Amino acid sequence: MCLFIFLKIKGTGLTDIYQDAALDYVYSFIDFDKDARPREFAQYDLRLIEELLSRAGDPHLKVKTVHVAGSKGKGSVASMMASVLTTSGYKTGLFTSPHLLAFNERIRLDGKVVTNEELFTLGERLRPEIDTVNQRAVRGRLTVFELAATLGFTYFEEKGADFQVIEVGLGGRLDATNVVRPEVCAITSISFDHMESLGNTLTQIATEKAGIIKPSNVVVTSPQADEADTVIEKTCLERQVKLIRVGTDVSWQEAGYDSHQQSLEVKGRLGSYQLTIPLLGQYQLENATTAVAALEVLVEKGFHISRDSIVEGMAKVRWPGRLQVLHRNPTVVVDGAHNADSASRLKEALERYFDFEHAILIIGVSSDKDLSGVISELKPLFHEVIATHSIHPRAMPTASVVAECRRHGVTALATEDISDALPLALSRAKENDLICVTGSLFVVAGAIEQAEYLL
């Protein structure tokens, strides 16, 4: 058996390649992303991944690192920074999670995903070290995410990457990626999410996120609620870390938009930048400014990142599944909004960027998400609601989604999964209508796959 399990875990399941061996091996590890039970944060521990990385030669310490945490926007900021670094001539690795359609998406080098063959070779070589660490472990076993991070670190080091931009998976303090020594770290907007693991207050959640802050580092933070900002500032003071705040030290001004892209002017500490990004949502203006602020830190450290490469790199960024338009006439938009705050931003964006006469919502969420909050924010905008769920083990059953909608005075049509929901919505939509798929990246992934056949 081998680590080929990771190669093509798609929205619709594993491919047939090495499937029998893959299933046997993958289920021997803990996968919190697929576990329907509530997560217990006490189970997280950096000692196992530190031992594994040590046995692998500490690849995570051999590449210059950018570390990005936060509740929302961290994937966008990581993708923006990676795009600019690649445009600047640096060989750049990007590690993100979760994936939309295939596991390979989590590990990219200069925008290209790692191939199946490369992952297979890496997995086979690391297998003895993985087995040794698991056999010697007194408490717990390596998780799928820890293995993924190790594969990413090893791949970037072997390929001679100059930089690796690493997105935190969950929290920060005990996240498997928090073994790096970054040149700069960024903390995007913090809100209520993963409360079963991170805590029930913004102070508790921010404390976990701020766990990526290391002594003598530089931290860039997006605008935060007062509770979160206080935690970040206190942590920086305690660890003698320079703090750069987006919104005060670095700011932005909107410069126009259409339904394809938006422009902004970023006023940084080192200069001003006229940017156009192919990502919608006003929150992406904030994310772009956070990315620029962090890139300026790298410039101050002597890395060659020009104004032109920032402009060009930001114009080329890609981050699918986030306010992504799959079709027009009718307009079909997908977005992974899964809590009240992100749903509010989604609603604002839909009203801002699109003209429509009738709106149809397709919603499916993971069982640990704030469905009530999402429905409360979105229900004023939509005329019809279609409830669904993904095949993911943590997906909330359609009946539960329908019941929650009913509690909010919303009548929802029930479908078995996204393969039924999207065709149903299309059959009910006219040319000038809007269809929005949201609630879970797993549902979004299913919609993207379905769109290839239906649209």
Backbone torsions as a table, in degrees:
resi	resn	phi	psi	omega
1	MET	NA	162.2	-169.7
2	CYS	-149.6	-179.7	179.7
3	LEU	-88.4	13.5	179.2
4	PHE	-63.5	-14.1	176.7
5	ILE	-49.0	-31.3	-171.8
6	PHE	-82.5	-14.8	-162.5
7	LEU	-67.3	-44.9	-174.4
8	LYS	-133.7	56.0	174.6
9	ILE	-81.6	101.7	-173.0
10	LYS	-101.9	177.4	178.9
11	GLY	-61.4	-24.8	-179.0
12	THR	-104.5	8.7	177.3
13	GLY	116.2	-177.4	179.8
14	LEU	-72.3	148.1	171.5
15	THR	-76.0	171.7	-175.9
16	ASP	-73.7	-15.2	-175.3
17	ILE	-64.8	122.1	178.6
18	TYR	53.4	29.6	-169.5
19	GLN	-63.0	-46.0	-176.4
20	ASP	-61.9	-49.2	179.0
21	ALA	-64.6	-37.7	-178.5
22	ALA	-61.3	-48.2	-177.4
23	LEU	-63.0	-41.6	178.5
24	ASP	-58.8	-41.0	-174.9
25	TYR	-78.6	-43.2	-175.1
26	VAL	-63.0	-36.7	-177.4
27	TYR	-77.9	-1.0	174.6
28	SER	-85.0	-4.8	179.1
29	PHE	-113.8	158.3	176.6
30	ILE	-81.8	127.7	177.8
31	ASP	-125.3	95.5	-177.8
32	PHE	-64.9	-25.2	177.7
33	ASP	-66.4	-26.6	-177.6
34	LYS	-106.1	-3.4	-177.0
35	ASP	-80.9	121.0	-178.9
36	ALA	-74.9	-15.1	-179.2
37	ARG	-78.7	156.4	176.2
38	PRO	-59.9	142.6	179.3
39	ARG	-81.1	142.2	175.2
40	GLU	-111.5	112.6	-172.8
41	PHE	-63.6	-21.4	179.9
42	ALA	-63.1	-18.7	-179.5
43	GLN	-75.3	-17.5	-176.3
44	TYR	-77.1	139.8	-175.8
45	ASP	-159.8	132.8	-177.5
46	LEU	-84.6	-8.5	-173.0
47	ARG	-65.0	-37.3	-178.3
48	LEU	-67.8	-46.3	-179.6
49	ILE	-69.3	-33.1	176.2
50	GLU	-63.1	-40.6	178.2
51	GLU	-66.6	-43.6	179.8
52	LEU	-62.1	-45.0	179.7
53	LEU	-65.1	-37.2	176.8
54	SER	-61.4	-44.3	179.0
55	ARG	-66.7	-25.3	179.4
56	ALA	-88.6	0.1	177.8
57	GLY	96.6	18.6	178.9
58	ASP	52.6	53.7	-179.1
59	PRO	-62.2	-27.5	-177.6
60	HIS	-67.1	-18.5	-178.4
61	LEU	-97.1	1.2	-174.0
62	LYS	-103.5	1.6	-179.8
63	VAL	-128.6	136.2	176.0
64	LYS	-58.5	137.3	-169.0
65	THR	-125.6	141.8	166.7
66	VAL	-115.8	129.5	-175.5
67	HIS	-117.5	130.0	-174.4
68	VAL	-128.1	123.1	177.4
69	ALA	-122.9	176.7	178.4
70	GLY	139.7	171.3	178.1
71	SER	-88.7	-38.9	-178.9
72	LYS	-135.9	144.8	173.1
73	GLY	88.2	-6.8	-175.5
74	LYS	-67.9	-34.5	177.2
75	GLY	-67.5	-39.2	177.9
76	SER	-63.8	-46.9	-179.6
77	VAL	-62.3	-43.1	179.2
78	ALA	-61.8	-43.8	180.0
79	SER	-65.0	-40.3	178.2
80	MET	-62.0	-46.6	-178.4
81	MET	-65.7	-40.6	178.9
82	ALA	-63.2	-41.1	179.7
83	SER	-62.4	-42.6	179.8
84	VAL	-68.0	-41.9	-180.0
85	LEU	-63.0	-41.1	176.7
86	THR	-63.4	-44.3	178.6
87	THR	-62.0	-29.7	179.6
88	SER	-77.6	-3.4	177.6
89	GLY	99.5	2.6	178.2
90	TYR	-90.3	134.1	173.1
91	LYS	-70.9	119.5	-166.5
92	THR	-127.9	125.4	174.1
93	GLY	-92.5	149.0	177.8
94	LEU	-134.1	123.0	178.1
95	PHE	-117.2	120.1	-179.5
96	THR	-135.9	167.0	176.0
97	SER	-159.1	155.8	-8.4
98	PRO	-79.3	-179.9	176.2
99	HIS	-89.3	163.3	175.5
100	LEU	-91.2	-58.4	-172.9
101	LEU	-114.4	-31.6	-178.3
102	ALA	-146.6	144.6	-178.5
103	PHE	-55.8	-33.9	-178.3
104	ASN	-52.7	-28.9	-177.5
105	GLU	-60.6	-21.7	-176.7
106	ARG	-71.3	-23.0	-174.9
107	ILE	-124.0	110.1	-178.0
108	ARG	-127.0	149.3	174.5
109	LEU	-129.3	117.4	-175.8
110	ASP	51.0	41.7	175.0
111	GLY	85.7	-8.2	-178.5
112	LYS	-102.3	133.0	-178.4
113	VAL	-72.9	150.7	176.0
114	VAL	-62.4	141.8	-178.1
115	THR	-82.4	161.9	176.3
116	ASN	-57.7	-43.8	-177.3
117	GLU	-63.4	-41.0	179.6
118	GLU	-64.7	-42.6	178.8
119	LEU	-66.5	-38.6	179.0
120	PHE	-61.1	-46.0	179.8
121	THR	-62.6	-44.8	178.1
122	LEU	-60.5	-45.0	-177.9
123	GLY	-62.3	-43.6	179.4
124	GLU	-63.5	-38.2	-179.1
125	ARG	-71.0	-35.9	-178.6
126	LEU	-82.9	-15.1	-174.7
127	ARG	-51.7	-46.9	179.6
128	PRO	-60.1	-38.2	-179.6
129	GLU	-69.7	-39.8	178.1
130	ILE	-61.6	-46.9	-179.1
131	ASP	-62.8	-39.5	-180.0
132	THR	-64.4	-45.4	-180.0
133	VAL	-61.7	-43.9	179.6
134	ASN	-65.7	-38.2	-179.4
135	GLN	-68.5	-32.6	-177.3
136	ARG	-88.2	-12.9	-174.7
137	ALA	-64.6	130.8	177.3
138	VAL	-85.7	-33.0	-175.4
139	ARG	-132.0	112.3	175.5
140	GLY	78.4	176.6	177.7
141	ARG	-132.1	163.5	176.4
142	LEU	-59.2	142.9	178.1
143	THR	-96.8	166.3	176.8
144	VAL	-59.0	-40.8	-179.0
145	PHE	-65.4	-39.0	177.4
146	GLU	-63.9	-38.9	177.3
147	LEU	-66.9	-40.3	179.3
148	ALA	-61.9	-45.2	179.2
149	ALA	-61.7	-41.8	178.7
150	THR	-63.4	-42.3	175.9
151	LEU	-59.6	-43.0	179.8
152	GLY	-63.8	-50.6	179.2
153	PHE	-57.0	-45.0	-177.6
154	THR	-65.6	-41.7	179.9
155	TYR	-62.9	-46.1	-178.5
156	PHE	-63.6	-41.2	179.6
157	GLU	-66.5	-42.7	-178.9
158	GLU	-66.1	-33.4	-179.3
159	LYS	-83.8	1.3	177.5
160	GLY	71.7	35.0	179.8
161	ALA	-63.4	141.7	174.4
162	ASP	-82.3	-36.7	180.0
163	PHE	-133.2	152.6	167.5
164	GLN	-131.2	124.8	177.2
165	VAL	-100.3	117.2	-169.7
166	ILE	-115.6	119.3	175.7
167	GLU	-89.6	131.6	175.7
168	VAL	-63.8	142.2	177.6
169	GLY	-80.8	-56.4	-177.6
170	LEU	-145.2	124.1	177.9
171	GLY	73.9	-114.7	-178.4
172	GLY	172.3	-57.2	-174.6
173	ARG	-55.5	-47.2	-178.1
174	LEU	-109.7	14.6	177.5
175	ASP	-71.1	146.2	-176.4
176	ALA	-61.0	-22.6	179.2
177	THR	-80.1	-8.8	-174.3
178	ASN	-81.5	37.7	174.3
179	VAL	-108.5	-3.7	-176.0
180	VAL	-83.1	165.6	174.2
181	ARG	-121.3	89.5	-169.2
182	PRO	-77.6	153.8	170.9
183	GLU	-73.5	-34.8	178.2
184	VAL	-154.2	147.6	172.6
185	CYS	-126.3	148.0	-179.7
186	ALA	-122.0	140.7	176.4
187	ILE	-122.7	111.8	-179.4
188	THR	-82.0	-176.6	-176.2
189	SER	-51.8	131.4	-179.7
190	ILE	-105.5	129.8	178.5
191	SER	-143.2	-177.1	-178.0
192	PHE	-75.5	113.7	178.5
193	ASP	-161.8	150.4	-179.2
194	HIS	51.0	41.4	-175.3
195	MET	-65.4	-25.6	178.0
196	GLU	-65.9	-19.9	-179.5
197	SER	-108.2	-36.5	-169.1
198	LEU	-102.0	-17.1	-179.8
199	GLY	123.4	166.7	-174.1
200	ASN	-101.8	0.8	177.7
201	THR	-124.6	157.6	177.2
202	LEU	-63.2	-32.3	177.7
203	THR	-62.3	-46.7	179.2
204	GLN	-64.1	-44.9	-179.1
205	ILE	-63.9	-44.1	179.8
206	ALA	-64.6	-34.0	177.3
207	THR	-61.2	-41.4	177.3
208	GLU	-66.7	-43.9	179.8
209	LYS	-63.1	-41.5	-178.3
210	ALA	-69.6	-5.6	177.7
211	GLY	-63.9	-13.6	177.6
212	ILE	-81.5	-10.5	-178.3
213	ILE	-73.9	124.6	-177.6
214	LYS	-119.5	151.5	-177.4
215	PRO	-53.5	143.7	177.1
216	SER	63.3	23.4	178.0
217	ASN	-97.8	-176.7	171.7
218	VAL	-126.1	132.9	-176.9
219	VAL	-118.4	132.1	172.2
220	VAL	-110.7	129.1	-179.8
221	THR	-123.2	135.6	171.2
222	SER	-68.7	165.5	175.8
223	PRO	-55.5	134.6	-175.0
224	GLN	-127.5	156.4	167.8
225	ALA	-62.1	155.1	-174.1
226	ASP	-54.9	-42.5	-178.8
227	GLU	-59.8	-45.9	-178.4
228	ALA	-68.9	-40.7	-179.4
229	ASP	-62.4	-39.3	179.0
230	THR	-61.6	-42.7	179.3
231	VAL	-63.7	-45.4	-178.5
232	ILE	-64.1	-44.7	179.8
233	GLU	-62.7	-44.3	179.9
234	LYS	-62.3	-42.6	-179.8
235	THR	-63.9	-41.1	179.1
236	CYS	-64.3	-40.3	178.7
237	LEU	-64.4	-44.1	-179.2
238	GLU	-63.4	-34.0	-175.3
239	ARG	-103.2	9.6	177.3
240	GLN	55.0	53.5	-177.2
241	VAL	-114.0	137.3	176.6
242	LYS	-73.7	132.3	-178.2
243	LEU	-114.8	127.6	177.3
244	ILE	-116.7	122.0	-176.4
245	ARG	-101.8	126.1	171.4
246	VAL	-75.5	132.8	-176.2
247	GLY	110.2	-24.4	177.0
248	THR	-125.7	-62.6	179.7
249	ASP	-71.0	-34.7	177.0
250	VAL	-132.5	134.4	-175.2
251	SER	-134.7	172.9	179.4
252	TRP	-143.4	160.1	175.4
253	GLN	-140.1	130.7	-179.7
254	GLU	-65.4	143.3	-177.0
255	ALA	-128.6	14.4	177.8
256	GLY	127.8	161.1	-178.9
257	TYR	-163.8	161.0	166.1
258	ASP	-141.5	-166.4	-176.4
259	SER	-82.0	8.1	179.7
260	HIS	-116.4	-30.7	-173.5
261	GLN	-160.7	172.2	175.8
262	GLN	-145.5	153.9	-176.9
263	SER	-118.5	154.8	179.3
264	LEU	-157.1	158.8	171.1
265	GLU	-112.0	123.9	177.3
266	VAL	-101.6	125.8	175.8
267	LYS	-101.5	99.6	-177.3
268	GLY	-91.2	-176.7	178.1
269	ARG	-78.5	-21.2	-177.6
270	LEU	-108.9	-5.8	-178.8
271	GLY	162.2	-175.8	178.9
272	SER	-113.1	152.2	-174.8
273	TYR	-137.3	125.2	175.3
274	GLN	-94.0	109.3	-171.3
275	LEU	-117.2	148.4	168.1
276	THR	-128.5	125.4	-178.1
277	ILE	-119.9	140.3	-179.2
278	PRO	-85.7	33.7	-179.9
279	LEU	-124.3	134.5	-178.3
280	LEU	-95.9	163.5	-178.8
281	GLY	106.0	126.6	-179.9
282	GLN	-61.1	-27.3	177.9
283	TYR	-63.6	-23.8	177.3
284	GLN	-70.9	-22.8	173.5
285	LEU	-66.3	-41.6	176.0
286	GLU	-64.0	-43.3	179.3
287	ASN	-63.7	-41.9	179.4
288	ALA	-62.3	-39.7	179.2
289	THR	-67.0	-38.7	176.1
290	THR	-62.0	-42.6	179.1
291	ALA	-62.9	-44.1	179.6
292	VAL	-63.6	-42.3	179.2
293	ALA	-59.6	-40.7	179.0
294	ALA	-71.1	-37.3	177.5
295	LEU	-64.4	-36.1	177.4
296	GLU	-63.7	-33.0	175.5
297	VAL	-61.0	-42.2	178.3
298	LEU	-64.9	-37.4	176.5
299	VAL	-60.8	-43.8	179.4
300	GLU	-63.5	-25.7	178.8
301	LYS	-85.9	2.3	173.4
302	GLY	103.6	2.3	179.0
303	PHE	-81.6	144.4	-173.4
304	HIS	-89.8	95.2	178.6
305	ILE	-129.5	106.3	-175.0
306	SER	-85.6	165.5	175.8
307	ARG	-60.8	-40.9	-180.0
308	ASP	-62.7	-39.0	-179.1
309	SER	-71.9	-30.3	174.9
310	ILE	-66.1	-45.6	179.4
311	VAL	-62.1	-47.8	-177.9
312	GLU	-67.6	-43.4	-178.4
313	GLY	-64.6	-39.6	178.7
314	MET	-68.0	-33.0	179.8
315	ALA	-70.4	-20.6	-176.2
316	LYS	-101.2	-1.2	-173.9
317	VAL	-63.9	144.3	177.0
318	ARG	-130.7	133.5	178.0
319	TRP	-149.5	81.4	-173.3
320	PRO	-67.4	157.0	177.2
321	GLY	87.1	-2.0	180.0
322	ARG	-120.1	104.9	-176.5
323	LEU	48.5	47.6	-178.5
324	GLN	-95.2	131.4	178.4
325	VAL	-90.2	118.2	-179.9
326	LEU	-93.3	-23.9	-174.9
327	HIS	-162.3	156.2	175.7
328	ARG	-126.7	146.4	-179.3
329	ASN	59.8	70.5	-2.2
330	PRO	-76.5	158.7	177.4
331	THR	-77.2	125.7	176.5
332	VAL	-116.9	117.0	-177.1
333	VAL	-120.1	139.2	174.4
334	VAL	-120.5	145.0	179.2
335	ASP	-158.1	139.5	-175.5
336	GLY	-86.6	30.6	179.8
337	ALA	-59.7	125.8	-175.0
338	HIS	-136.3	9.3	170.7
339	ASN	-142.6	174.0	-173.0
340	ALA	-60.5	-40.6	-177.0
341	ASP	-66.5	-46.5	-179.8
342	SER	-69.1	-31.8	176.1
343	ALA	-66.7	-38.2	176.9
344	SER	-62.3	-42.5	178.5
345	ARG	-66.5	-37.2	177.8
346	LEU	-63.0	-46.2	179.9
347	LYS	-58.4	-46.8	178.9
348	GLU	-59.6	-41.6	-178.2
349	ALA	-67.0	-42.0	-179.9
350	LEU	-62.4	-41.6	178.9
351	GLU	-68.7	-30.9	-175.0
352	ARG	-79.5	-43.3	-169.3
353	TYR	-98.2	-15.1	-172.7
354	PHE	-128.2	141.5	172.5
355	ASP	-102.9	127.6	-178.5
356	PHE	-152.9	155.7	-179.7
357	GLU	-96.2	-32.0	-173.7
358	HIS	-143.4	137.1	-175.7
359	ALA	-122.1	132.3	179.3
360	ILE	-117.7	125.9	178.9
361	LEU	-101.9	128.9	169.0
362	ILE	-108.5	120.8	-174.9
363	ILE	-132.2	135.9	173.0
364	GLY	-151.8	137.2	-174.3
365	VAL	-131.8	163.4	170.4
366	SER	-76.6	154.4	-172.2
367	SER	-64.9	-18.4	-177.3
368	ASP	-98.5	9.9	-176.2
369	LYS	-96.6	163.9	-177.1
370	ASP	-85.7	75.0	-178.2
371	LEU	-62.0	-39.5	-179.9
372	SER	-58.2	-45.2	179.4
373	GLY	-64.7	-39.8	-179.9
374	VAL	-64.5	-46.4	-179.7
375	ILE	-63.0	-42.6	179.9
376	SER	-56.7	-40.6	-178.2
377	GLU	-74.6	-37.6	-171.1
378	LEU	-90.6	-24.6	-170.3
379	LYS	-60.6	-30.0	179.6
380	PRO	-66.0	-21.0	-173.8
381	LEU	-89.3	-26.4	-168.0
382	PHE	-105.3	143.2	179.6
383	HIS	-93.1	-26.9	178.4
384	GLU	-136.7	148.9	177.9
385	VAL	-130.6	133.2	176.0
386	ILE	-118.9	119.0	-179.8
387	ALA	-89.7	142.6	180.0
388	THR	-153.2	-174.6	172.8
389	HIS	-156.6	157.9	176.8
390	SER	-87.6	175.0	177.8
391	ILE	-84.0	1.2	-178.3
392	HIS	-63.5	140.1	-178.5
393	PRO	-57.5	-26.7	-179.2
394	ARG	-91.5	5.4	-177.6
395	ALA	-68.2	136.3	174.8
396	MET	-71.5	133.0	179.5
397	PRO	-58.5	147.8	180.0
398	THR	-55.5	-40.4	-178.8
399	ALA	-59.1	-36.5	179.2
400	SER	-70.9	-35.9	177.1
401	VAL	-65.4	-44.7	178.1
402	VAL	-59.4	-44.6	-178.6
403	ALA	-62.9	-40.8	179.6
404	GLU	-67.3	-38.1	176.1
405	CYS	-61.3	-42.6	-179.1
406	ARG	-60.9	-37.6	179.3
407	ARG	-64.4	-20.5	178.4
408	HIS	-100.4	11.9	179.3
409	GLY	76.2	21.6	-178.2
410	VAL	-112.4	127.9	175.7
411	THR	-90.9	121.3	-177.6
412	ALA	-116.8	137.5	172.8
413	LEU	-77.4	140.5	-177.3
414	ALA	-99.6	134.9	174.0
415	THR	-132.1	156.3	-177.2
416	GLU	-69.8	-43.2	178.0
417	ASP	-161.3	-177.2	-173.8
418	ILE	-64.4	-25.9	179.0
419	SER	-66.4	-20.7	173.6
420	ASP	-95.1	-36.1	-172.8
421	ALA	-67.9	-45.6	-176.8
422	LEU	-67.1	-45.6	175.4
423	PRO	-59.3	-37.2	178.7
424	LEU	-63.3	-44.7	179.7
425	ALA	-62.9	-43.0	-179.8
426	LEU	-63.5	-34.7	-179.8
427	SER	-69.9	-21.4	-176.9
428	ARG	-101.1	-8.6	-174.5
429	ALA	-95.2	143.3	172.0
430	LYS	-97.1	174.8	-172.7
431	GLU	-58.3	-36.9	-176.2
432	ASN	-95.2	13.6	-178.2
433	ASP	-89.7	168.8	177.9
434	LEU	-120.3	133.3	171.2
435	ILE	-117.2	126.4	178.8
436	CYS	-122.1	127.8	177.1
437	VAL	-107.4	123.7	-175.4
438	THR	-154.9	-178.4	176.7
439	GLY	107.3	-33.0	-176.0
440	SER	-158.0	137.5	175.9
441	LEU	-64.0	-25.0	179.1
442	PHE	-71.2	-38.1	174.4
443	VAL	-68.1	-41.3	177.2
444	VAL	-58.7	-44.9	179.2
445	ALA	-59.5	-41.8	178.3
446	GLY	-62.8	-38.8	178.8
447	ALA	-65.7	-40.5	178.9
448	ILE	-62.8	-42.1	177.1
449	GLU	-64.2	-44.3	-179.8
450	GLN	-63.1	-36.4	-177.1
451	ALA	-61.9	-29.4	179.1
452	GLU	-62.0	-27.3	-177.4
453	TYR	-100.8	-28.9	-172.3
454	LEU	-96.2	-27.6	-171.5
455	LEU	-112.9	NA	NA
